[in-house]
Amino acid sequence: MKRAAKRQTDPQRLRPGACCTICGGALYPGDRYWQVNGVRSCESCLAELARAEFAGHAVICGEGERL
């Protein structure tokens, strides 16, 4: 009797494990994402998440504080 090797699951048929909160993109098992204060961010949206999280700490050079 001949045995056929099992194939790996086609990545395009995998069900997403989660979604990026910012862009709504699918996150599949093995994908890297960041979760900060309940917001999930894919790699593409990481800069936008960082800007939003640190917006309250932004300072414009020459205004306000003296160096």
N, CA, C, O and CB atoms as a CASP TS submission, in Angstrom:
PFRMAT TS
TARGET T0000
AUTHOR 0000-0000-0000
METHOD Language model
MODEL 1
PARENT N/A
ATOM      1  N   MET     1       0.845  -1.173   0.000  1.00  0.00           N
ATOM      2  CA  MET     1       0.000   0.000   0.000  1.00  0.00           C
ATOM      3  C   MET     1       0.891   1.238   0.000  1.00  0.00           C
ATOM      4  O   MET     1       1.845   1.338   0.771  1.00  0.00           O
ATOM      5  CB  MET     1      -0.962  -0.003   1.219  1.00  0.00           C
ATOM      6  N   LYS     2       0.564   2.158  -0.866  1.00  0.00           N
ATOM      7  CA  LYS     2       1.322   3.403  -0.992  1.00  0.00           C
ATOM      8  C   LYS     2       0.688   4.474  -0.106  1.00  0.00           C
ATOM      9  O   LYS     2      -0.532   4.642  -0.084  1.00  0.00           O
ATOM     10  CB  LYS     2       1.375   3.875  -2.475  1.00  0.00           C
ATOM     11  N   ARG     3       1.538   5.190   0.618  1.00  0.00           N
ATOM     12  CA  ARG     3       1.029   6.247   1.502  1.00  0.00           C
ATOM     13  C   ARG     3       1.347   7.608   0.897  1.00  0.00           C
ATOM     14  O   ARG     3       2.445   7.836   0.390  1.00  0.00           O
ATOM     15  CB  ARG     3       1.640   6.127   2.930  1.00  0.00           C
ATOM     16  N   ALA     4       0.398   8.482   0.957  1.00  0.00           N
ATOM     17  CA  ALA     4       0.599   9.856   0.481  1.00  0.00           C
ATOM     18  C   ALA     4       0.995  10.718   1.670  1.00  0.00           C
ATOM     19  O   ALA     4       0.428  10.601   2.757  1.00  0.00           O
ATOM     20  CB  ALA     4      -0.692  10.418  -0.215  1.00  0.00           C
ATOM     21  N   ALA     5       1.960  11.570   1.451  1.00  0.00           N
ATOM     22  CA  ALA     5       2.390  12.492   2.511  1.00  0.00           C
ATOM     23  C   ALA     5       1.311  13.542   2.751  1.00  0.00           C
ATOM     24  O   ALA     5       0.674  14.024   1.815  1.00  0.00           O
ATOM     25  CB  ALA     5       3.739  13.175   2.141  1.00  0.00           C
ATOM     26  N   LYS     6       1.122  13.884   4.015  1.00  0.00           N
ATOM     27  CA  LYS     6       0.146  14.928   4.335  1.00  0.00           C
ATOM     28  C   LYS     6       0.705  16.276   3.922  1.00  0.00           C
ATOM     29  O   LYS     6       1.877  16.579   4.146  1.00  0.00           O
ATOM     30  CB  LYS     6      -0.207  14.923   5.847  1.00  0.00           C
ATOM     31  N   ARG     7      -0.135  17.057   3.329  1.00  0.00           N
ATOM     32  CA  ARG     7       0.268  18.403   2.916  1.00  0.00           C
ATOM     33  C   ARG     7       0.096  19.381   4.064  1.00  0.00           C
ATOM     34  O   ARG     7      -0.753  19.202   4.937  1.00  0.00           O
ATOM     35  CB  ARG     7      -0.544  18.866   1.696  1.00  0.00           C
ATOM     36  N   GLN     8       0.910  20.404   4.041  1.00  0.00           N
ATOM     37  CA  GLN     8       0.723  21.512   4.971  1.00  0.00           C
ATOM     38  C   GLN     8      -0.568  22.220   4.588  1.00  0.00           C
ATOM     39  O   GLN     8      -0.955  22.213   3.420  1.00  0.00           O
ATOM     40  CB  GLN     8       1.945  22.500   4.951  1.00  0.00           C
ATOM     41  N   THR     9      -1.231  22.824   5.552  1.00  0.00           N
ATOM     42  CA  THR     9      -2.442  23.592   5.262  1.00  0.00           C
ATOM     43  C   THR     9      -2.079  24.803   4.414  1.00  0.00           C
ATOM     44  O   THR     9      -1.113  25.508   4.706  1.00  0.00           O
ATOM     45  CB  THR     9      -3.150  24.032   6.572  1.00  0.00           C
ATOM     46  N   ASP    10      -2.847  25.037   3.380  1.00  0.00           N
ATOM     47  CA  ASP    10      -2.627  26.188   2.503  1.00  0.00           C
ATOM     48  C   ASP    10      -2.839  27.457   3.319  1.00  0.00           C
ATOM     49  O   ASP    10      -3.917  27.643   3.884  1.00  0.00           O
ATOM     50  CB  ASP    10      -3.582  26.151   1.258  1.00  0.00           C
ATOM     51  N   PRO    11      -1.823  28.352   3.397  1.00  0.00           N
ATOM     52  CA  PRO    11      -1.960  29.568   4.208  1.00  0.00           C
ATOM     53  C   PRO    11      -3.154  30.433   3.815  1.00  0.00           C
ATOM     54  O   PRO    11      -3.693  31.161   4.648  1.00  0.00           O
ATOM     55  CB  PRO    11      -0.704  30.388   4.105  1.00  0.00           C
ATOM     56  N   GLN    12      -3.569  30.358   2.556  1.00  0.00           N
ATOM     57  CA  GLN    12      -4.694  31.181   2.114  1.00  0.00           C
ATOM     58  C   GLN    12      -6.025  30.632   2.634  1.00  0.00           C
ATOM     59  O   GLN    12      -7.049  31.312   2.570  1.00  0.00           O
ATOM     60  CB  GLN    12      -4.721  31.262   0.582  1.00  0.00           C
ATOM     61  N   ARG    13      -6.005  29.409   3.144  1.00  0.00           N
ATOM     62  CA  ARG    13      -7.238  28.823   3.674  1.00  0.00           C
ATOM     63  C   ARG    13      -7.326  28.898   5.195  1.00  0.00           C
ATOM     64  O   ARG    13      -8.339  28.511   5.778  1.00  0.00           O
ATOM     65  CB  ARG    13      -7.349  27.384   3.235  1.00  0.00           C
ATOM     66  N   LEU    14      -6.284  29.387   5.831  1.00  0.00           N
ATOM     67  CA  LEU    14      -6.305  29.514   7.289  1.00  0.00           C
ATOM     68  C   LEU    14      -7.322  30.570   7.713  1.00  0.00           C
ATOM     69  O   LEU    14      -7.554  31.549   7.004  1.00  0.00           O
ATOM     70  CB  LEU    14      -4.901  29.875   7.825  1.00  0.00           C
ATOM     71  N   ARG    15      -7.908  30.358   8.854  1.00  0.00           N
ATOM     72  CA  ARG    15      -8.818  31.355   9.401  1.00  0.00           C
ATOM     73  C   ARG    15      -7.995  32.345  10.202  1.00  0.00           C
ATOM     74  O   ARG    15      -7.080  31.942  10.920  1.00  0.00           O
ATOM     75  CB  ARG    15      -9.931  30.698  10.282  1.00  0.00           C
ATOM     76  N   PRO    16      -8.299  33.635  10.097  1.00  0.00           N
ATOM     77  CA  PRO    16      -7.570  34.622  10.902  1.00  0.00           C
ATOM     78  C   PRO    16      -7.766  34.348  12.384  1.00  0.00           C
ATOM     79  O   PRO    16      -8.848  33.955  12.820  1.00  0.00           O
ATOM     80  CB  PRO    16      -8.030  36.053  10.561  1.00  0.00           C
ATOM     81  N   GLY    17      -6.702  34.560  13.150  1.00  0.00           N
ATOM     82  CA  GLY    17      -6.792  34.396  14.591  1.00  0.00           C
ATOM     83  C   GLY    17      -7.281  35.659  15.266  1.00  0.00           C
ATOM     84  O   GLY    17      -7.833  35.616  16.365  1.00  0.00           O
ATOM     85  N   ALA    18      -7.074  36.794  14.596  1.00  0.00           N
ATOM     86  CA  ALA    18      -7.478  38.099  15.121  1.00  0.00           C
ATOM     87  C   ALA    18      -7.425  39.097  13.969  1.00  0.00           C
ATOM     88  O   ALA    18      -7.059  38.750  12.845  1.00  0.00           O
ATOM     89  CB  ALA    18      -6.555  38.556  16.319  1.00  0.00           C
ATOM     90  N   CYS    19      -7.790  40.325  14.262  1.00  0.00           N
ATOM     91  CA  CYS    19      -7.728  41.399  13.262  1.00  0.00           C
ATOM     92  C   CYS    19      -7.040  42.614  13.866  1.00  0.00           C
ATOM     93  O   CYS    19      -7.135  42.858  15.069  1.00  0.00           O
ATOM     94  CB  CYS    19      -9.150  41.776  12.754  1.00  0.00           C
ATOM     95  N   CYS    20      -6.349  43.372  13.026  1.00  0.00           N
ATOM     96  CA  CYS    20      -5.735  44.629  13.452  1.00  0.00           C
ATOM     97  C   CYS    20      -6.869  45.605  13.761  1.00  0.00           C
ATOM     98  O   CYS    20      -7.770  45.791  12.943  1.00  0.00           O
ATOM     99  CB  CYS    20      -4.758  45.206  12.347  1.00  0.00           C
ATOM    100  N   THR    21      -6.828  46.216  14.919  1.00  0.00           N
ATOM    101  CA  THR    21      -7.864  47.162  15.322  1.00  0.00           C
ATOM    102  C   THR    21      -7.831  48.420  14.462  1.00  0.00           C
ATOM    103  O   THR    21      -8.863  49.057  14.251  1.00  0.00           O
ATOM    104  CB  THR    21      -7.702  47.531  16.794  1.00  0.00           C
ATOM    105  N   ILE    22      -6.660  48.776  13.970  1.00  0.00           N
ATOM    106  CA  ILE    22      -6.500  50.025  13.233  1.00  0.00           C
ATOM    107  C   ILE    22      -6.964  49.901  11.781  1.00  0.00           C
ATOM    108  O   ILE    22      -7.787  50.694  11.324  1.00  0.00           O
ATOM    109  CB  ILE    22      -5.048  50.468  13.274  1.00  0.00           C
ATOM    110  N   CYS    23      -6.436  48.906  11.051  1.00  0.00           N
ATOM    111  CA  CYS    23      -6.771  48.786   9.626  1.00  0.00           C
ATOM    112  C   CYS    23      -7.792  47.692   9.332  1.00  0.00           C
ATOM    113  O   CYS    23      -8.352  47.637   8.237  1.00  0.00           O
ATOM    114  CB  CYS    23      -5.520  48.518   8.834  1.00  0.00           C
ATOM    115  N   GLY    24      -8.036  46.809  10.325  1.00  0.00           N
ATOM    116  CA  GLY    24      -8.999  45.728  10.118  1.00  0.00           C
ATOM    117  C   GLY    24      -8.407  44.529   9.397  1.00  0.00           C
ATOM    118  O   GLY    24      -9.125  43.573   9.100  1.00  0.00           O
ATOM    119  N   GLY    25      -7.106  44.562   9.109  1.00  0.00           N
ATOM    120  CA  GLY    25      -6.454  43.458   8.413  1.00  0.00           C
ATOM    121  C   GLY    25      -6.408  42.197   9.255  1.00  0.00           C
ATOM    122  O   GLY    25      -6.359  42.258  10.484  1.00  0.00           O
ATOM    123  N   ALA    26      -6.424  41.058   8.586  1.00  0.00           N
ATOM    124  CA  ALA    26      -6.411  39.767   9.262  1.00  0.00           C
ATOM    125  C   ALA    26      -5.029  39.464   9.840  1.00  0.00           C
ATOM    126  O   ALA    26      -4.004  39.759   9.226  1.00  0.00           O
ATOM    127  CB  ALA    26      -6.835  38.660   8.297  1.00  0.00           C
ATOM    128  N   LEU    27      -5.025  38.876  11.016  1.00  0.00           N
ATOM    129  CA  LEU    27      -3.808  38.408  11.657  1.00  0.00           C
ATOM    130  C   LEU    27      -3.920  36.894  11.760  1.00  0.00           C
ATOM    131  O   LEU    27      -4.842  36.373  12.387  1.00  0.00           O
ATOM    132  CB  LEU    27      -3.594  39.075  13.071  1.00  0.00           C
ATOM    133  N   TYR    28      -2.976  36.191  11.142  1.00  0.00           N
ATOM    134  CA  TYR    28      -2.999  34.734  11.097  1.00  0.00           C
ATOM    135  C   TYR    28      -2.041  34.149  12.116  1.00  0.00           C
ATOM    136  O   TYR    28      -1.109  34.828  12.548  1.00  0.00           O
ATOM    137  CB  TYR    28      -2.651  34.234   9.699  1.00  0.00           C
ATOM    138  N   PRO    29      -2.255  32.898  12.508  1.00  0.00           N
ATOM    139  CA  PRO    29      -1.325  32.251  13.431  1.00  0.00           C
ATOM    140  C   PRO    29       0.117  32.396  12.936  1.00  0.00           C
ATOM    141  O   PRO    29       0.416  32.098  11.779  1.00  0.00           O
ATOM    142  CB  PRO    29      -1.685  30.762  13.602  1.00  0.00           C
ATOM    143  N   GLY    30       0.989  32.847  13.807  1.00  0.00           N
ATOM    144  CA  GLY    30       2.389  33.072  13.447  1.00  0.00           C
ATOM    145  C   GLY    30       2.705  34.515  13.091  1.00  0.00           C
ATOM    146  O   GLY    30       3.875  34.895  13.057  1.00  0.00           O
ATOM    147  N   ASP    31       1.676  35.335  12.821  1.00  0.00           N
ATOM    148  CA  ASP    31       1.906  36.756  12.517  1.00  0.00           C
ATOM    149  C   ASP    31       2.287  37.498  13.795  1.00  0.00           C
ATOM    150  O   ASP    31       1.791  37.184  14.877  1.00  0.00           O
ATOM    151  CB  ASP    31       0.642  37.402  11.869  1.00  0.00           C
ATOM    152  N   ARG    32       3.160  38.470  13.661  1.00  0.00           N
ATOM    153  CA  ARG    32       3.540  39.311  14.794  1.00  0.00           C
ATOM    154  C   ARG    32       2.612  40.517  14.842  1.00  0.00           C
ATOM    155  O   ARG    32       2.327  41.135  13.816  1.00  0.00           O
ATOM    156  CB  ARG    32       5.031  39.761  14.689  1.00  0.00           C
ATOM    157  N   TYR    33       2.144  40.846  16.040  1.00  0.00           N
ATOM    158  CA  TYR    33       1.350  42.062  16.223  1.00  0.00           C
ATOM    159  C   TYR    33       1.627  42.613  17.608  1.00  0.00           C
ATOM    160  O   TYR    33       2.199  41.923  18.453  1.00  0.00           O
ATOM    161  CB  TYR    33      -0.176  41.784  16.028  1.00  0.00           C
ATOM    162  N   TRP    34       1.226  43.846  17.843  1.00  0.00           N
ATOM    163  CA  TRP    34       1.434  44.517  19.119  1.00  0.00           C
ATOM    164  C   TRP    34       0.074  44.825  19.713  1.00  0.00           C
ATOM    165  O   TRP    34      -0.834  45.267  19.009  1.00  0.00           O
ATOM    166  CB  TRP    34       2.285  45.815  18.955  1.00  0.00           C
ATOM    167  N   GLN    35      -0.065  44.593  21.004  1.00  0.00           N
ATOM    168  CA  GLN    35      -1.306  44.914  21.694  1.00  0.00           C
ATOM    169  C   GLN    35      -0.981  45.894  22.811  1.00  0.00           C
ATOM    170  O   GLN    35      -0.261  45.565  23.754  1.00  0.00           O
ATOM    171  CB  GLN    35      -2.001  43.628  22.252  1.00  0.00           C
ATOM    172  N   VAL    36      -1.523  47.102  22.693  1.00  0.00           N
ATOM    173  CA  VAL    36      -1.263  48.173  23.644  1.00  0.00           C
ATOM    174  C   VAL    36      -2.597  48.784  24.049  1.00  0.00           C
ATOM    175  O   VAL    36      -3.353  49.264  23.205  1.00  0.00           O
ATOM    176  CB  VAL    36      -0.309  49.252  23.040  1.00  0.00           C
ATOM    177  N   ASN    37      -2.876  48.762  25.342  1.00  0.00           N
ATOM    178  CA  ASN    37      -4.120  49.336  25.867  1.00  0.00           C
ATOM    179  C   ASN    37      -5.354  48.836  25.122  1.00  0.00           C
ATOM    180  O   ASN    37      -6.264  49.611  24.826  1.00  0.00           O
ATOM    181  CB  ASN    37      -4.064  50.851  25.794  1.00  0.00           C
ATOM    182  N   GLY    38      -5.380  47.545  24.823  1.00  0.00           N
ATOM    183  CA  GLY    38      -6.540  46.941  24.172  1.00  0.00           C
ATOM    184  C   GLY    38      -6.599  47.120  22.666  1.00  0.00           C
ATOM    185  O   GLY    38      -7.553  46.663  22.036  1.00  0.00           O
ATOM    186  N   VAL    39      -5.607  47.773  22.069  1.00  0.00           N
ATOM    187  CA  VAL    39      -5.570  47.990  20.623  1.00  0.00           C
ATOM    188  C   VAL    39      -4.555  47.024  20.015  1.00  0.00           C
ATOM    189  O   VAL    39      -3.387  47.018  20.403  1.00  0.00           O
ATOM    190  CB  VAL    39      -5.207  49.477  20.279  1.00  0.00           C
ATOM    191  N   ARG    40      -5.008  46.203  19.053  1.00  0.00           N
ATOM    192  CA  ARG    40      -4.104  45.304  18.327  1.00  0.00           C
ATOM    193  C   ARG    40      -3.621  46.007  17.080  1.00  0.00           C
ATOM    194  O   ARG    40      -4.412  46.604  16.350  1.00  0.00           O
ATOM    195  CB  ARG    40      -4.803  43.961  17.965  1.00  0.00           C
ATOM    196  N   SER    41      -2.319  45.939  16.833  1.00  0.00           N
ATOM    197  CA  SER    41      -1.738  46.611  15.673  1.00  0.00           C
ATOM    198  C   SER    41      -0.858  45.650  14.884  1.00  0.00           C
ATOM    199  O   SER    41       0.001  44.977  15.452  1.00  0.00           O
ATOM    200  CB  SER    41      -0.925  47.840  16.111  1.00  0.00           C
ATOM    201  N   CYS    42      -1.078  45.589  13.569  1.00  0.00           N
ATOM    202  CA  CYS    42      -0.200  44.817  12.697  1.00  0.00           C
ATOM    203  C   CYS    42       1.088  45.620  12.478  1.00  0.00           C
ATOM    204  O   CYS    42       1.182  46.779  12.882  1.00  0.00           O
ATOM    205  CB  CYS    42      -0.904  44.486  11.329  1.00  0.00           C
ATOM    206  N   GLU    43       2.072  44.993  11.836  1.00  0.00           N
ATOM    207  CA  GLU    43       3.342  45.685  11.612  1.00  0.00           C
ATOM    208  C   GLU    43       3.166  46.960  10.794  1.00  0.00           C
ATOM    209  O   GLU    43       3.849  47.954  11.039  1.00  0.00           O
ATOM    210  CB  GLU    43       4.323  44.760  10.914  1.00  0.00           C
ATOM    211  N   SER    44       2.262  46.936   9.830  1.00  0.00           N
ATOM    212  CA  SER    44       2.051  48.104   8.972  1.00  0.00           C
ATOM    213  C   SER    44       1.481  49.296   9.731  1.00  0.00           C
ATOM    214  O   SER    44       1.730  50.443   9.359  1.00  0.00           O
ATOM    215  CB  SER    44       1.126  47.744   7.834  1.00  0.00           C
ATOM    216  N   CYS    45       0.723  49.037  10.782  1.00  0.00           N
ATOM    217  CA  CYS    45       0.066  50.108  11.531  1.00  0.00           C
ATOM    218  C   CYS    45       0.818  50.490  12.801  1.00  0.00           C
ATOM    219  O   CYS    45       0.347  51.340  13.556  1.00  0.00           O
ATOM    220  CB  CYS    45      -1.341  49.695  11.885  1.00  0.00           C
ATOM    221  N   LEU    46       1.968  49.886  13.052  1.00  0.00           N
ATOM    222  CA  LEU    46       2.688  50.130  14.297  1.00  0.00           C
ATOM    223  C   LEU    46       3.052  51.600  14.480  1.00  0.00           C
ATOM    224  O   LEU    46       2.923  52.126  15.585  1.00  0.00           O
ATOM    225  CB  LEU    46       3.942  49.286  14.339  1.00  0.00           C
ATOM    226  N   ALA    47       3.499  52.270  13.433  1.00  0.00           N
ATOM    227  CA  ALA    47       3.862  53.687  13.547  1.00  0.00           C
ATOM    228  C   ALA    47       2.647  54.533  13.934  1.00  0.00           C
ATOM    229  O   ALA    47       2.759  55.455  14.742  1.00  0.00           O
ATOM    230  CB  ALA    47       4.462  54.197  12.219  1.00  0.00           C
ATOM    231  N   GLU    48       1.497  54.217  13.359  1.00  0.00           N
ATOM    232  CA  GLU    48       0.279  54.969  13.683  1.00  0.00           C
ATOM    233  C   GLU    48      -0.117  54.742  15.147  1.00  0.00           C
ATOM    234  O   GLU    48      -0.539  55.677  15.827  1.00  0.00           O
ATOM    235  CB  GLU    48      -0.883  54.554  12.741  1.00  0.00           C
ATOM    236  N   LEU    49       0.019  53.513  15.627  1.00  0.00           N
ATOM    237  CA  LEU    49      -0.276  53.215  17.019  1.00  0.00           C
ATOM    238  C   LEU    49       0.666  53.981  17.945  1.00  0.00           C
ATOM    239  O   LEU    49       0.227  54.545  18.947  1.00  0.00           O
ATOM    240  CB  LEU    49      -0.169  51.709  17.277  1.00  0.00           C
ATOM    241  N   ALA    50       1.950  54.004  17.615  1.00  0.00           N
ATOM    242  CA  ALA    50       2.931  54.718  18.435  1.00  0.00           C
ATOM    243  C   ALA    50       2.627  56.213  18.480  1.00  0.00           C
ATOM    244  O   ALA    50       2.698  56.828  19.544  1.00  0.00           O
ATOM    245  CB  ALA    50       4.347  54.487  17.896  1.00  0.00           C
ATOM    246  N   ARG    51       2.286  56.807  17.317  1.00  0.00           N
ATOM    247  CA  ARG    51       1.939  58.233  17.287  1.00  0.00           C
ATOM    248  C   ARG    51       0.743  58.517  18.182  1.00  0.00           C
ATOM    249  O   ARG    51       0.740  59.505  18.916  1.00  0.00           O
ATOM    250  CB  ARG    51       1.639  58.688  15.849  1.00  0.00           C
ATOM    251  N   ALA    52      -0.265  57.670  18.129  1.00  0.00           N
ATOM    252  CA  ALA    52      -1.467  57.878  18.940  1.00  0.00           C
ATOM    253  C   ALA    52      -1.153  57.726  20.431  1.00  0.00           C
ATOM    254  O   ALA    52      -1.630  58.515  21.248  1.00  0.00           O
ATOM    255  CB  ALA    52      -2.572  56.883  18.525  1.00  0.00           C
ATOM    256  N   GLU    53      -0.359  56.725  20.786  1.00  0.00           N
ATOM    257  CA  GLU    53      -0.028  56.473  22.191  1.00  0.00           C
ATOM    258  C   GLU    53       0.833  57.578  22.783  1.00  0.00           C
ATOM    259  O   GLU    53       0.673  57.921  23.954  1.00  0.00           O
ATOM    260  CB  GLU    53       0.687  55.141  22.330  1.00  0.00           C
ATOM    261  N   PHE    54       1.743  58.144  21.994  1.00  0.00           N
ATOM    262  CA  PHE    54       2.660  59.154  22.507  1.00  0.00           C
ATOM    263  C   PHE    54       2.244  60.583  22.167  1.00  0.00           C
ATOM    264  O   PHE    54       3.012  61.515  22.405  1.00  0.00           O
ATOM    265  CB  PHE    54       4.033  58.897  21.975  1.00  0.00           C
ATOM    266  N   ALA    55       1.053  60.772  21.618  1.00  0.00           N
ATOM    267  CA  ALA    55       0.597  62.098  21.211  1.00  0.00           C
ATOM    268  C   ALA    55       0.600  63.091  22.374  1.00  0.00           C
ATOM    269  O   ALA    55       0.905  64.268  22.179  1.00  0.00           O
ATOM    270  CB  ALA    55      -0.798  62.007  20.618  1.00  0.00           C
ATOM    271  N   GLY    56       0.271  62.638  23.555  1.00  0.00           N
ATOM    272  CA  GLY    56       0.228  63.514  24.724  1.00  0.00           C
ATOM    273  C   GLY    56       1.603  63.967  25.198  1.00  0.00           C
ATOM    274  O   GLY    56       1.706  64.853  26.047  1.00  0.00           O
ATOM    275  N   HIS    57       2.650  63.372  24.662  1.00  0.00           N
ATOM    276  CA  HIS    57       4.015  63.713  25.067  1.00  0.00           C
ATOM    277  C   HIS    57       4.751  64.522  23.995  1.00  0.00           C
ATOM    278  O   HIS    57       5.945  64.790  24.128  1.00  0.00           O
ATOM    279  CB  HIS    57       4.796  62.444  25.380  1.00  0.00           C
ATOM    280  N   ALA    58       4.044  64.904  22.948  1.00  0.00           N
ATOM    281  CA  ALA    58       4.668  65.650  21.856  1.00  0.00           C
ATOM    282  C   ALA    58       5.018  67.067  22.291  1.00  0.00           C
ATOM    283  O   ALA    58       4.235  67.721  22.979  1.00  0.00           O
ATOM    284  CB  ALA    58       3.743  65.689  20.637  1.00  0.00           C
ATOM    285  N   VAL    59       6.171  67.530  21.897  1.00  0.00           N
ATOM    286  CA  VAL    59       6.640  68.882  22.201  1.00  0.00           C
ATOM    287  C   VAL    59       7.150  69.483  20.901  1.00  0.00           C
ATOM    288  O   VAL    59       7.813  68.808  20.114  1.00  0.00           O
ATOM    289  CB  VAL    59       7.762  68.878  23.313  1.00  0.00           C
ATOM    290  N   ILE    60       6.842  70.744  20.682  1.00  0.00           N
ATOM    291  CA  ILE    60       7.345  71.453  19.495  1.00  0.00           C
ATOM    292  C   ILE    60       8.553  72.257  19.926  1.00  0.00           C
ATOM    293  O   ILE    60       8.483  73.085  20.834  1.00  0.00           O
ATOM    294  CB  ILE    60       6.243  72.384  18.853  1.00  0.00           C
ATOM    295  N   CYS    61       9.656  71.997  19.262  1.00  0.00           N
ATOM    296  CA  CYS    61      10.917  72.668  19.588  1.00  0.00           C
ATOM    297  C   CYS    61      10.748  74.188  19.433  1.00  0.00           C
ATOM    298  O   CYS    61      10.260  74.663  18.407  1.00  0.00           O
ATOM    299  CB  CYS    61      12.074  72.146  18.673  1.00  0.00           C
ATOM    300  N   GLY    62      11.152  74.934  20.452  1.00  0.00           N
ATOM    301  CA  GLY    62      11.067  76.388  20.405  1.00  0.00           C
ATOM    302  C   GLY    62       9.824  76.938  21.065  1.00  0.00           C
ATOM    303  O   GLY    62       9.708  78.149  21.250  1.00  0.00           O
ATOM    304  N   GLU    63       8.878  76.060  21.431  1.00  0.00           N
ATOM    305  CA  GLU    63       7.655  76.512  22.086  1.00  0.00           C
ATOM    306  C   GLU    63       7.607  75.929  23.485  1.00  0.00           C
ATOM    307  O   GLU    63       7.931  74.758  23.686  1.00  0.00           O
ATOM    308  CB  GLU    63       6.396  76.105  21.274  1.00  0.00           C
ATOM    309  N   GLY    64       7.211  76.727  24.439  1.00  0.00           N
ATOM    310  CA  GLY    64       7.035  76.217  25.799  1.00  0.00           C
ATOM    311  C   GLY    64       8.340  76.142  26.574  1.00  0.00           C
ATOM    312  O   GLY    64       8.863  77.164  27.018  1.00  0.00           O
ATOM    313  N   GLU    65       8.862  74.946  26.737  1.00  0.00           N
ATOM    314  CA  GLU    65      10.056  74.737  27.555  1.00  0.00           C
ATOM    315  C   GLU    65      11.281  75.388  26.969  1.00  0.00           C
ATOM    316  O   GLU    65      11.450  75.468  25.753  1.00  0.00           O
ATOM    317  CB  GLU    65      10.311  73.274  27.735  1.00  0.00           C
ATOM    318  N   ARG    66      12.147  75.859  27.876  1.00  0.00           N
ATOM    319  CA  ARG    66      13.433  76.398  27.454  1.00  0.00           C
ATOM    320  C   ARG    66      14.493  75.347  27.726  1.00  0.00           C
ATOM    321  O   ARG    66      14.498  74.718  28.784  1.00  0.00           O
ATOM    322  CB  ARG    66      13.764  77.737  28.188  1.00  0.00           C
ATOM    323  N   LEU    67      15.360  75.164  26.801  1.00  0.00           N
ATOM    324  CA  LEU    67      16.428  74.178  26.978  1.00  0.00           C
ATOM    325  C   LEU    67      17.645  74.753  27.611  1.00  0.00           C
ATOM    326  O   LEU    67      18.626  74.040  27.822  1.00  0.00           O
ATOM    327  CB  LEU    67      16.799  73.577  25.679  1.00  0.00           C
TER
END
